[in-house]
Amino acid sequence: MPLAHLLLALAVVFVWGTNFVVIRWGLDGLPPFLFATLRFALSALPWLLFVPRPRTGWRTMATFGVLLGVGQFGLLFLAIQGHISPGLASLVVQMQVFFTISMSLILMKERVRPFQLAGLMLAVTGLGVIGMHLDADVTATGVALVLAAGFCWACANLVVKQAGQVNMLHFMVWSSVFAVPPLLALSLWMEGPSAISQALTKADMLIWASVLWQAIGNTLFGYGAWNWLLARHPAASVTPMALLVPVFGMGSSALMLGEPLPGWKLAACGLVLGGLAIIVLWPRIRTRLQQA
């Protein structure tokens, strides 16, 4: 991979990792479902007027939009608002890799391989370490919500596979439309018109910058650049870079939000990332060993 492309991949995972801090800033002024509604509304408009509809079915885009909008980010925003720290959220949500692989194996009736079991056991051990240190900053509710968000992300990944070869930037723009109505309905129901009006009235520049960063930086740039790289390089060269997302997430949360990083958090991070690394990297390593 050329240096420029490597730097682009690093920029994407940096944006995705530090985005958890931006979420925390946005939640200081906006309730979670309203925040998610604004994020996906600005991911769709005005871009919807300039990009063509991707060549895939309306049901596929609607399903993906609801899973990503309500399932992944709605639950993730709800969790980070008082139930789990942004750094740990960036780590726990990576369990989506295991959910994606597990559902793929079940649906395609493939045999579970030993290295996949080994990676899963390491990651579950890491979650166990987190579960042993639940407190006011890391609650069982928070961990459960982030795991549910990761599961919805995994379901969205499977929907994308069914979409076929489409322009992913166009797909993200058009599918974002379908996330807005259910998120707005949840905001009106759970947060109420009064809280929505008050939050929008009091929102300052940092809050609106957080919303724009979610829409443009995290969604349009992040997914657009990532899929541009996947179209030009083998997935085995690109996807391992995603292992740096929780590293940037926990590091930026510690630096910018003062989130403590005691030994148990670092141990949990090492176990989860170790499990992810085994699943993502082992096939590539095994191929090289066989060739040698």
Backbone bond lengths (Angstrom), bond angles and torsions (degrees), N, CA, C in turn:
res aa  C-N    CA-C-N  psi(-1)  N-CA   C-N-CA  omega(-1)  CA-C   N-CA-C  phi
1 M - - - 1.465 - - 1.530 108.78 -
2 P 1.341 118.42 126.97 1.471 120.29 178.85 1.524 111.55 -59.67
3 L 1.328 115.30 155.78 1.465 120.22 -176.84 1.528 111.43 -58.28
4 A 1.330 117.40 -40.45 1.467 120.28 -179.31 1.523 111.13 -61.84
5 H 1.331 116.87 -38.94 1.457 120.65 179.24 1.524 111.02 -71.56
6 L 1.329 116.00 -36.47 1.470 119.65 176.56 1.523 110.85 -63.48
7 L 1.326 116.76 -42.05 1.465 120.98 178.43 1.528 110.89 -65.38
8 L 1.343 116.69 -35.75 1.466 120.06 177.17 1.525 110.31 -64.79
9 A 1.334 117.03 -42.52 1.468 120.52 177.74 1.525 110.89 -62.75
10 L 1.333 116.71 -41.00 1.466 120.60 176.99 1.526 110.97 -63.54
11 A 1.336 116.68 -37.86 1.465 120.17 178.64 1.523 110.63 -63.58
12 V 1.323 116.64 -39.92 1.465 120.19 -179.92 1.522 110.90 -64.71
13 V 1.328 117.41 -49.41 1.468 119.03 -177.74 1.534 110.73 -68.77
14 F 1.331 116.89 -28.76 1.475 119.50 174.34 1.528 109.82 -65.16
15 V 1.332 116.69 -44.83 1.469 120.61 178.48 1.522 110.08 -62.19
16 W 1.329 116.76 -46.19 1.472 120.12 -179.19 1.531 111.73 -64.40
17 G 1.328 117.17 -37.75 1.462 119.75 -178.49 1.520 112.41 -72.21
18 T 1.338 116.42 -49.60 1.463 120.14 -178.85 1.523 111.85 -71.48
19 N 1.320 116.81 -13.12 1.460 120.29 179.79 1.528 112.32 -60.18
20 F 1.326 117.67 -25.95 1.466 120.06 -179.76 1.525 110.58 -67.15
21 V 1.320 117.44 -32.10 1.466 120.55 173.74 1.519 110.00 -68.85
22 V 1.333 116.58 -41.82 1.468 120.65 178.58 1.531 110.38 -61.62
23 I 1.328 116.44 -38.43 1.469 119.95 176.16 1.524 110.28 -59.14
24 R 1.332 116.12 -44.59 1.466 120.18 179.90 1.524 111.07 -60.84
25 W 1.335 117.07 -40.39 1.474 120.37 178.24 1.527 110.31 -64.55
26 G 1.325 116.70 -43.37 1.460 119.70 -179.52 1.514 112.65 -63.85
27 L 1.339 116.37 -37.02 1.459 120.90 -178.90 1.528 112.58 -72.13
28 D 1.317 117.10 -12.55 1.467 119.61 175.27 1.525 111.44 -69.54
29 G 1.344 117.16 -18.20 1.462 119.76 -178.53 1.510 115.01 -126.46
30 L 1.362 116.92 -12.51 1.463 120.56 -177.47 1.519 109.98 -128.89
31 P 1.329 117.91 138.05 1.465 119.76 172.02 1.524 109.57 -65.51
32 P 1.333 118.34 154.09 1.472 120.98 -168.25 1.519 115.94 -59.40
33 F 1.343 117.94 -44.84 1.467 118.56 -176.36 1.528 111.70 -73.84
34 L 1.323 117.48 -31.61 1.461 119.61 173.90 1.526 109.93 -66.67
35 F 1.319 116.56 -42.10 1.467 122.06 177.93 1.529 109.82 -57.79
36 A 1.330 116.16 -46.90 1.462 119.95 179.78 1.524 111.49 -65.78
37 T 1.333 116.91 -37.54 1.471 120.42 177.92 1.522 110.82 -60.17
38 L 1.326 116.90 -47.22 1.461 121.00 -179.41 1.521 110.89 -64.90
39 R 1.323 115.90 -39.43 1.465 119.83 -179.13 1.521 111.00 -59.33
40 F 1.340 118.08 -47.12 1.461 120.21 -176.78 1.522 112.20 -79.17
41 A 1.328 116.63 -27.30 1.473 118.75 174.99 1.521 110.07 -63.77
42 L 1.332 116.82 -41.27 1.462 120.59 -179.88 1.528 112.33 -80.89
43 S 1.319 116.79 -13.14 1.468 119.64 171.88 1.519 110.79 -78.20
44 A 1.346 115.69 -21.30 1.469 120.18 -178.70 1.523 112.76 -98.55
45 L 1.315 117.03 -41.92 1.460 121.81 -176.44 1.522 110.92 -112.50
46 P 1.315 117.96 138.94 1.480 128.40 4.76 1.525 114.10 -89.48
47 W 1.358 117.19 6.69 1.466 121.19 -171.86 1.518 111.98 -60.33
48 L 1.331 116.79 -27.92 1.456 121.32 -179.70 1.523 112.07 -58.19
49 L 1.333 115.98 -26.55 1.461 120.91 -177.69 1.525 112.54 -78.76
50 F 1.346 116.45 -12.37 1.465 119.20 -172.36 1.526 114.05 -117.87
51 V 1.325 117.69 -15.16 1.469 118.63 -178.25 1.523 109.10 -112.70
52 P 1.323 118.19 141.92 1.470 120.88 -179.14 1.525 111.41 -72.72
53 R 1.317 114.52 157.07 1.462 119.10 177.14 1.524 109.42 -68.26
54 P 1.328 117.50 131.92 1.471 119.29 179.57 1.525 111.25 -64.94
55 R 1.316 115.50 154.62 1.464 120.50 -177.14 1.522 110.29 -83.01
56 T 1.301 114.52 72.69 1.463 121.45 175.39 1.517 107.95 -150.88
57 G 1.320 116.73 168.89 1.452 120.75 -173.99 1.526 113.44 -73.62
58 W 1.334 114.80 154.57 1.455 120.22 177.29 1.528 110.58 -62.64
59 R 1.330 116.96 -38.62 1.469 119.76 -179.48 1.524 111.42 -62.58
60 T 1.321 116.32 -39.12 1.466 119.74 178.87 1.519 110.69 -62.92
61 M 1.326 117.10 -45.92 1.466 120.14 179.53 1.525 111.37 -65.48
62 A 1.333 117.31 -40.10 1.466 120.89 -179.21 1.524 110.48 -65.91
63 T 1.334 116.64 -44.21 1.467 120.24 -179.73 1.516 110.84 -62.95
64 F 1.330 116.18 -45.05 1.458 120.27 179.19 1.532 110.47 -62.76
65 G 1.326 117.04 -44.62 1.460 120.47 -178.24 1.516 112.34 -60.98
66 V 1.324 117.55 -42.58 1.465 120.99 -179.77 1.531 110.60 -69.37
67 L 1.326 116.84 -43.02 1.469 119.58 179.73 1.522 111.60 -63.03
68 L 1.332 116.16 -44.06 1.457 119.59 -178.17 1.532 111.04 -73.45
69 G 1.339 116.09 -44.31 1.455 120.01 -175.21 1.510 113.57 -72.80
70 V 1.334 116.03 -60.14 1.460 120.43 -177.91 1.525 110.85 -77.61
71 G 1.345 115.34 -49.14 1.457 119.50 -174.00 1.515 113.98 -68.46
72 Q 1.343 116.52 -56.62 1.465 118.27 -176.05 1.519 111.84 -77.69
73 F 1.327 117.28 -62.95 1.461 118.63 -170.38 1.527 113.08 -79.69
74 G 1.329 118.12 -33.59 1.456 118.78 175.87 1.515 111.38 -59.33
75 L 1.338 116.56 -48.48 1.466 120.92 179.33 1.527 111.76 -68.70
76 L 1.340 116.60 -37.56 1.461 119.89 179.64 1.528 110.95 -64.42
77 F 1.331 117.38 -45.65 1.462 120.77 178.18 1.527 110.56 -61.56
78 L 1.334 116.49 -41.44 1.460 120.91 179.28 1.527 110.84 -62.41
79 A 1.324 116.72 -38.80 1.463 120.95 -179.83 1.525 111.90 -67.62
80 I 1.350 116.25 -43.98 1.463 119.61 -175.97 1.521 111.35 -70.60
81 Q 1.332 117.05 -19.65 1.461 119.10 177.10 1.536 110.11 -81.57
82 G 1.328 114.81 74.60 1.456 120.75 171.24 1.502 117.01 94.15
83 H 1.351 118.92 0.81 1.462 119.66 -176.86 1.530 113.87 -113.27
84 I 1.333 117.62 -22.04 1.461 121.06 -179.62 1.519 108.44 -158.30
85 S 1.323 116.92 148.02 1.460 120.36 -179.80 1.528 110.16 -73.77
86 P 1.344 117.51 151.45 1.472 120.11 -179.26 1.522 112.95 -58.53
87 G 1.335 117.55 -38.93 1.457 119.78 -178.89 1.511 112.74 -62.06
88 L 1.331 116.18 -47.94 1.465 119.40 179.13 1.524 111.25 -67.82
89 A 1.332 117.29 -34.20 1.464 119.96 177.22 1.523 110.67 -60.26
90 S 1.335 116.75 -39.80 1.467 120.61 179.95 1.524 111.35 -64.62
91 L 1.333 116.62 -25.43 1.467 121.08 179.29 1.524 110.85 -84.87
92 V 1.331 117.02 -50.25 1.465 121.10 -174.66 1.527 111.75 -63.63
93 V 1.345 117.46 -36.33 1.460 119.69 -177.31 1.532 111.72 -66.04
94 Q 1.348 117.35 -17.71 1.460 119.65 177.82 1.525 112.81 -69.31
95 M 1.329 116.65 -6.81 1.458 119.20 173.20 1.528 111.11 -62.61
96 Q 1.335 116.66 -11.02 1.467 120.00 175.71 1.526 111.58 -56.92
97 V 1.336 116.60 -28.53 1.468 119.32 178.19 1.524 110.26 -61.16
98 F 1.331 116.23 -44.85 1.459 120.56 -178.73 1.528 111.34 -70.83
99 F 1.326 116.60 -37.95 1.469 119.53 176.40 1.529 110.33 -62.59
100 T 1.347 116.58 -43.20 1.464 120.71 -179.66 1.520 111.06 -61.45
101 I 1.337 115.80 -47.16 1.469 120.09 -179.22 1.522 110.50 -64.40
102 S 1.336 117.20 -42.69 1.468 120.85 -177.88 1.523 111.06 -62.65
103 M 1.330 116.54 -45.86 1.466 118.90 -179.97 1.522 111.52 -67.88
104 S 1.322 117.18 -35.27 1.464 119.99 177.17 1.530 110.66 -63.29
105 L 1.341 115.83 -41.38 1.463 120.24 179.54 1.523 110.99 -65.50
106 I 1.339 116.57 -40.89 1.468 120.55 -178.98 1.530 110.56 -67.24
107 L 1.328 116.26 -46.82 1.461 119.94 -176.35 1.520 111.91 -69.25
108 M 1.338 116.39 -36.17 1.465 119.94 -178.15 1.521 112.48 -95.34
109 K 1.353 116.04 0.20 1.465 122.84 177.32 1.527 111.65 54.46
110 E 1.331 115.70 42.16 1.460 119.88 176.64 1.530 109.82 -89.42
111 R 1.324 115.29 159.14 1.455 120.90 179.35 1.524 110.18 -81.00
112 V 1.325 116.29 135.64 1.464 120.66 177.05 1.520 108.49 -72.12
113 R 1.304 116.60 129.51 1.457 121.51 -176.88 1.528 110.56 -91.34
114 P 1.339 117.20 151.84 1.469 120.13 -177.36 1.531 114.05 -56.95
115 F 1.333 117.69 -39.27 1.462 119.08 -178.54 1.532 111.04 -66.85
116 Q 1.341 116.63 -29.75 1.461 119.56 177.01 1.519 111.25 -69.69
117 L 1.333 116.65 -40.03 1.463 120.60 176.08 1.517 111.18 -64.38
118 A 1.337 116.20 -40.33 1.462 119.77 179.42 1.526 110.88 -63.27
119 G 1.338 116.74 -43.96 1.457 120.38 178.25 1.516 111.81 -63.42
120 L 1.335 116.86 -41.64 1.467 120.73 179.39 1.518 111.14 -63.62
121 M 1.350 116.99 -41.88 1.466 120.29 -179.57 1.521 111.05 -62.74
122 L 1.329 116.97 -40.47 1.470 120.19 177.82 1.521 110.82 -62.77
123 A 1.327 116.62 -45.97 1.459 120.53 -177.84 1.523 111.30 -65.52
124 V 1.323 117.59 -41.66 1.466 120.80 178.65 1.525 110.09 -64.71
125 T 1.317 117.25 -35.57 1.467 120.15 175.14 1.526 110.42 -62.12
126 G 1.340 115.94 -40.32 1.459 119.58 176.56 1.514 111.88 -62.16
127 L 1.348 116.94 -41.46 1.462 119.93 175.97 1.520 111.01 -63.60
128 G 1.338 116.36 -35.35 1.460 119.95 176.82 1.519 111.90 -62.43
129 V 1.324 116.60 -39.23 1.469 120.67 176.79 1.526 110.14 -61.17
130 I 1.344 116.50 -43.03 1.469 120.19 177.56 1.530 109.67 -62.85
131 G 1.342 116.70 -42.94 1.460 120.49 -179.23 1.519 113.42 -62.78
132 M 1.331 117.16 -25.33 1.469 120.80 179.26 1.517 112.01 -79.94
133 H 1.328 117.79 -7.38 1.468 121.12 -176.35 1.527 111.47 -125.19
134 L 1.318 116.48 36.62 1.457 120.10 177.28 1.524 109.98 -70.29
135 D 1.327 115.56 135.84 1.462 120.87 177.74 1.529 107.87 -153.66
136 A 1.321 116.66 -158.51 1.467 120.18 -178.10 1.523 111.92 -66.44
137 D 1.345 117.66 -27.76 1.463 121.29 -178.57 1.525 112.93 -88.54
138 V 1.329 116.25 -25.58 1.462 121.05 -179.72 1.522 107.06 -132.37
139 T 1.327 116.99 99.54 1.455 121.47 -176.09 1.526 110.87 -101.43
140 A 1.329 115.72 160.92 1.465 120.41 175.85 1.525 110.47 -60.77
141 T 1.337 116.39 -36.96 1.466 120.41 177.43 1.521 110.90 -61.39
142 G 1.333 116.08 -43.26 1.462 120.22 179.80 1.510 112.33 -62.43
143 V 1.334 116.89 -46.04 1.462 120.57 179.39 1.530 110.29 -62.69
144 A 1.346 116.66 -42.85 1.469 120.65 -179.97 1.527 111.32 -63.57
145 L 1.340 117.19 -41.69 1.461 120.65 179.45 1.527 111.32 -64.28
146 V 1.326 117.19 -41.90 1.469 120.10 -179.34 1.527 110.48 -69.21
147 L 1.338 117.12 -38.11 1.465 119.43 175.36 1.534 110.76 -62.84
148 A 1.328 116.35 -40.24 1.473 119.92 176.56 1.520 110.63 -64.11
149 A 1.339 116.94 -38.79 1.464 120.96 176.39 1.530 110.37 -62.69
150 G 1.341 116.54 -41.55 1.460 120.41 177.62 1.518 112.18 -64.03
151 F 1.336 116.73 -37.39 1.464 120.66 177.92 1.533 110.53 -64.92
152 C 1.334 116.59 -42.95 1.464 120.16 178.02 1.531 110.71 -64.46
153 W 1.329 117.09 -36.78 1.461 121.43 175.87 1.530 109.90 -61.56
154 A 1.329 115.91 -43.11 1.461 119.80 179.24 1.529 110.78 -63.06
155 C 1.332 117.02 -41.81 1.469 120.37 176.79 1.523 110.58 -61.63
156 A 1.335 116.59 -40.25 1.463 120.58 177.58 1.523 110.92 -63.14
157 N 1.335 117.53 -36.08 1.460 121.05 177.72 1.531 111.07 -61.16
158 L 1.337 115.72 -40.77 1.466 119.50 179.68 1.521 111.08 -67.90
159 V 1.331 116.60 -34.86 1.464 120.26 177.30 1.524 110.17 -64.76
160 V 1.336 116.81 -40.34 1.469 121.01 178.98 1.526 110.29 -60.61
161 K 1.327 116.82 -39.52 1.463 119.52 178.93 1.524 110.97 -60.55
162 Q 1.329 116.24 -35.37 1.466 120.14 179.94 1.529 111.65 -73.62
163 A 1.325 116.53 -19.44 1.464 119.94 -178.04 1.517 112.18 -70.53
164 G 1.337 116.99 -20.60 1.459 120.33 -179.62 1.522 111.88 80.45
165 Q 1.322 116.12 -160.77 1.457 122.07 -177.80 1.534 109.66 -81.93
166 V 1.313 115.94 97.37 1.463 121.23 179.51 1.519 109.49 -127.27
167 N 1.317 116.14 160.22 1.458 121.49 172.74 1.530 107.17 -71.14
168 M 1.345 116.22 112.01 1.453 119.40 -171.94 1.522 112.69 -69.38
169 L 1.325 118.13 -29.92 1.456 119.93 176.68 1.528 109.65 -64.68
170 H 1.327 117.05 -45.44 1.462 121.28 176.78 1.534 110.67 -62.91
171 F 1.325 115.41 -39.91 1.459 120.34 179.58 1.520 111.19 -63.18
172 M 1.344 117.38 -41.27 1.458 120.87 179.45 1.522 111.11 -64.87
173 V 1.332 116.63 -41.78 1.470 120.30 -179.75 1.528 110.82 -62.14
174 W 1.319 116.61 -50.00 1.465 120.20 -174.98 1.529 111.80 -72.15
175 S 1.324 117.75 -37.84 1.462 119.26 -179.63 1.527 111.76 -70.94
176 S 1.338 117.29 -25.04 1.464 120.28 178.94 1.521 112.13 -61.59
177 V 1.341 116.47 -28.91 1.470 120.65 179.12 1.524 110.89 -56.88
178 F 1.330 115.98 -39.15 1.468 120.29 -174.43 1.532 112.33 -77.01
179 A 1.328 117.08 -14.03 1.459 119.35 177.17 1.524 112.05 -79.89
180 V 1.331 116.80 -24.37 1.468 120.46 -172.08 1.525 113.68 -67.90
181 P 1.354 121.15 -51.18 1.473 119.59 -176.56 1.526 114.58 -57.84
182 P 1.359 120.13 -48.84 1.469 117.71 179.39 1.524 113.17 -66.48
183 L 1.337 117.78 -34.93 1.461 119.96 177.76 1.528 110.86 -66.36
184 L 1.330 116.43 -41.39 1.462 120.03 178.02 1.526 110.38 -65.10
185 A 1.327 117.22 -40.17 1.466 120.52 178.09 1.527 110.79 -62.81
186 L 1.323 117.57 -42.40 1.465 121.07 177.46 1.514 111.36 -64.35
187 S 1.336 116.48 -39.34 1.462 120.20 178.82 1.525 110.84 -63.85
188 L 1.325 116.82 -44.90 1.469 120.19 179.43 1.519 111.10 -64.62
189 W 1.326 117.01 -37.45 1.465 121.13 -177.02 1.524 112.10 -76.07
190 M 1.344 116.73 -48.42 1.463 120.77 -171.85 1.532 112.99 -90.69
191 E 1.327 116.88 -30.03 1.467 119.93 -176.53 1.520 112.66 -104.57
192 G 1.327 116.44 -30.64 1.453 121.52 173.36 1.514 114.07 88.19
193 P 1.338 116.94 148.38 1.467 121.65 -178.90 1.525 112.83 -58.83
194 S 1.320 117.33 -36.17 1.467 120.20 -178.86 1.522 111.12 -64.11
195 A 1.340 116.29 -46.60 1.468 120.00 179.85 1.525 110.94 -65.43
196 I 1.335 116.83 -36.94 1.465 120.85 178.58 1.524 110.27 -63.73
197 S 1.337 116.39 -48.85 1.462 121.01 -179.47 1.525 111.19 -61.51
198 Q 1.305 116.03 -42.27 1.472 120.15 -178.90 1.526 110.81 -66.00
199 A 1.343 116.54 -42.33 1.465 120.13 -179.14 1.523 111.17 -65.25
200 L 1.329 117.05 -42.44 1.470 120.20 -179.78 1.525 111.16 -67.03
201 T 1.322 116.66 -35.48 1.467 120.60 -179.47 1.524 111.48 -68.85
202 K 1.320 116.46 -39.06 1.463 121.14 -175.16 1.530 113.84 -91.24
203 A 1.330 117.99 -6.23 1.463 120.40 -177.01 1.525 111.12 -61.64
204 D 1.346 116.02 128.33 1.460 120.49 -179.76 1.529 110.16 -98.96
205 M 1.324 116.66 -172.26 1.459 121.65 -176.09 1.530 111.65 -63.79
206 L 1.337 117.41 -36.15 1.466 119.90 179.59 1.526 110.67 -64.63
207 I 1.323 116.84 -39.61 1.459 120.22 179.87 1.519 110.35 -64.55
208 W 1.345 116.84 -47.83 1.470 119.73 -179.24 1.527 111.39 -67.62
209 A 1.329 116.66 -32.84 1.463 119.43 175.49 1.534 110.17 -65.17
210 S 1.328 116.63 -36.50 1.465 120.62 177.51 1.524 110.82 -64.38
211 V 1.338 116.27 -41.22 1.461 120.25 178.54 1.530 110.47 -64.47
212 L 1.333 116.91 -46.49 1.462 120.54 179.62 1.519 111.57 -62.89
213 W 1.326 116.24 -37.41 1.469 119.76 179.13 1.523 110.36 -64.83
214 Q 1.342 116.04 -38.46 1.452 119.89 176.64 1.529 110.92 -61.27
215 A 1.324 115.79 -45.45 1.460 120.44 -174.41 1.525 112.26 -74.72
216 I 1.336 116.08 -49.81 1.463 119.88 -172.24 1.523 111.83 -90.29
217 G 1.326 117.13 -50.64 1.456 120.11 -176.91 1.511 112.93 -70.38
218 N 1.331 116.51 -54.81 1.456 120.65 -173.94 1.526 112.32 -74.88
219 T 1.333 117.01 -43.30 1.467 119.89 -173.94 1.528 112.27 -86.75
220 L 1.333 116.82 -61.78 1.460 119.40 -172.16 1.528 112.14 -73.51
221 F 1.336 117.60 -50.18 1.467 118.66 178.28 1.522 111.09 -68.42
222 G 1.336 116.73 -48.96 1.458 120.35 -174.66 1.515 112.75 -59.24
223 Y 1.340 116.38 -56.78 1.461 119.12 -177.88 1.528 111.50 -69.87
224 G 1.333 116.64 -36.20 1.455 119.23 179.67 1.516 112.03 -63.53
225 A 1.329 117.33 -49.54 1.461 121.24 -179.24 1.523 111.72 -66.55
226 W 1.328 116.18 -40.11 1.473 120.40 -178.56 1.530 110.64 -62.10
227 N 1.309 116.39 -44.77 1.457 119.07 -178.86 1.525 111.49 -74.76
228 W 1.339 117.42 -26.31 1.464 120.83 172.79 1.530 109.39 -62.86
229 L 1.330 116.22 -41.50 1.461 120.83 178.14 1.530 111.43 -67.52
230 L 1.344 116.38 -41.64 1.459 119.65 179.96 1.524 111.68 -63.53
231 A 1.331 116.61 -28.87 1.459 120.34 179.50 1.523 112.03 -74.70
232 R 1.323 117.81 -17.64 1.468 121.74 -174.58 1.518 114.23 -112.90
233 H 1.324 117.24 -11.48 1.466 120.59 -178.11 1.524 109.77 -138.04
234 P 1.332 117.73 155.65 1.470 119.94 176.28 1.527 110.68 -58.75
235 A 1.317 115.69 143.95 1.464 120.05 179.95 1.526 111.05 -57.93
236 A 1.340 116.75 -32.71 1.463 120.77 -179.96 1.525 112.28 -64.51
237 S 1.331 116.92 -21.87 1.467 120.38 178.72 1.527 112.24 -88.25
238 V 1.335 116.44 -24.29 1.463 120.72 -173.95 1.521 112.48 -98.62
239 T 1.343 116.67 -49.74 1.469 120.38 -170.86 1.530 114.58 -61.17
240 P 1.354 120.85 -32.82 1.467 117.72 178.18 1.530 113.66 -59.75
241 M 1.331 117.79 -22.35 1.462 119.99 178.88 1.528 111.73 -61.91
242 A 1.352 116.52 -26.50 1.460 120.74 -179.45 1.520 112.25 -64.35
243 L 1.339 117.61 -16.81 1.462 120.41 177.05 1.524 111.54 -63.55
244 L 1.331 116.82 -18.26 1.468 120.72 -179.56 1.527 112.27 -82.40
245 V 1.341 118.54 -10.28 1.469 120.32 -177.75 1.524 111.64 -57.71
246 P 1.358 120.06 -53.12 1.469 118.12 178.83 1.522 113.41 -67.05
247 V 1.334 117.76 -25.35 1.464 119.80 175.93 1.526 109.57 -64.49
248 F 1.333 116.62 -48.98 1.465 120.06 175.94 1.528 110.83 -65.50
249 G 1.337 116.68 -36.53 1.458 119.87 -179.19 1.515 112.44 -63.80
250 M 1.329 117.34 -49.05 1.461 120.55 -178.91 1.521 111.00 -71.22
251 G 1.341 116.26 -37.69 1.461 119.21 179.59 1.513 112.83 -65.90
252 S 1.338 116.95 -45.44 1.464 119.90 -179.53 1.522 111.21 -68.47
253 S 1.332 117.59 -34.62 1.461 120.10 177.85 1.520 110.88 -65.96
254 A 1.329 116.40 -37.03 1.462 119.95 177.76 1.526 111.16 -69.00
255 L 1.336 117.00 -41.30 1.464 120.72 -176.51 1.526 112.46 -74.88
256 M 1.338 117.38 -42.97 1.464 120.63 -171.62 1.521 114.61 -97.56
257 L 1.337 116.14 -22.53 1.460 118.89 -179.41 1.519 112.94 -115.43
258 G 1.338 115.56 -4.83 1.458 119.29 -179.78 1.515 113.48 72.13
259 E 1.344 118.17 23.46 1.467 120.39 178.39 1.526 109.27 -67.26
260 P 1.330 118.00 125.39 1.470 119.76 -179.68 1.525 111.33 -68.63
261 L 1.330 115.88 150.05 1.462 121.59 178.18 1.528 109.10 -123.94
262 P 1.329 116.85 72.82 1.467 119.43 177.75 1.521 110.87 -68.29
263 G 1.314 116.07 172.03 1.454 121.17 -176.44 1.515 113.89 -58.11
264 W 1.332 117.51 -36.75 1.468 119.10 -177.09 1.526 111.66 -67.83
265 K 1.343 117.59 -33.00 1.465 119.92 177.16 1.526 110.38 -67.44
266 L 1.332 115.93 -42.61 1.456 119.55 179.42 1.528 110.72 -65.73
267 A 1.356 116.14 -37.57 1.462 119.63 177.81 1.526 110.67 -65.19
268 A 1.337 116.91 -43.65 1.469 120.52 178.27 1.518 110.55 -62.22
269 C 1.328 116.50 -41.34 1.469 121.04 178.78 1.520 110.20 -62.14
270 G 1.335 116.83 -43.94 1.455 120.56 179.63 1.524 112.72 -62.48
271 L 1.333 116.17 -40.11 1.464 120.06 -179.57 1.530 111.79 -68.69
272 V 1.342 116.40 -46.64 1.466 119.25 -179.70 1.522 110.93 -64.92
273 L 1.334 116.53 -46.66 1.462 119.29 179.37 1.521 111.70 -66.19
274 G 1.340 116.71 -34.04 1.460 119.67 176.06 1.519 111.54 -62.65
275 G 1.346 115.87 -42.57 1.456 119.68 176.74 1.513 112.35 -63.18
276 L 1.335 116.01 -43.22 1.458 120.16 177.51 1.532 111.09 -62.12
277 A 1.329 116.04 -42.53 1.461 120.57 -177.98 1.523 111.18 -62.72
278 I 1.336 116.45 -40.24 1.467 119.36 179.20 1.525 110.61 -61.17
279 I 1.317 116.60 -46.02 1.468 120.29 -177.29 1.527 111.48 -68.27
280 V 1.341 116.71 -41.58 1.463 120.37 -175.43 1.531 111.68 -78.31
281 L 1.335 117.46 -40.10 1.456 120.78 -169.76 1.523 114.76 -98.05
282 W 1.346 117.97 -25.72 1.457 119.03 -173.37 1.534 113.83 -59.43
283 P 1.340 120.85 -43.89 1.472 118.39 178.65 1.520 112.67 -57.13
284 R 1.329 116.28 -38.58 1.463 120.08 179.68 1.529 110.54 -68.10
285 I 1.326 117.12 -42.73 1.467 121.50 179.22 1.522 110.34 -64.08
286 R 1.340 116.42 -42.87 1.464 120.44 -179.54 1.519 110.94 -62.45
287 T 1.325 117.77 -40.12 1.461 121.59 179.08 1.533 110.25 -61.68
288 R 1.308 115.90 -43.04 1.471 119.86 -179.45 1.533 111.00 -66.22
289 L 1.339 115.66 -38.49 1.467 118.69 178.84 1.527 110.89 -65.80
290 Q 1.336 116.10 -39.53 1.459 119.57 178.59 1.526 111.65 -65.50
291 Q 1.347 115.98 -38.40 1.458 119.83 178.66 1.525 111.19 -67.90
292 A 1.332 115.84 -34.88 1.466 119.48 178.69 1.518 111.39 -69.81
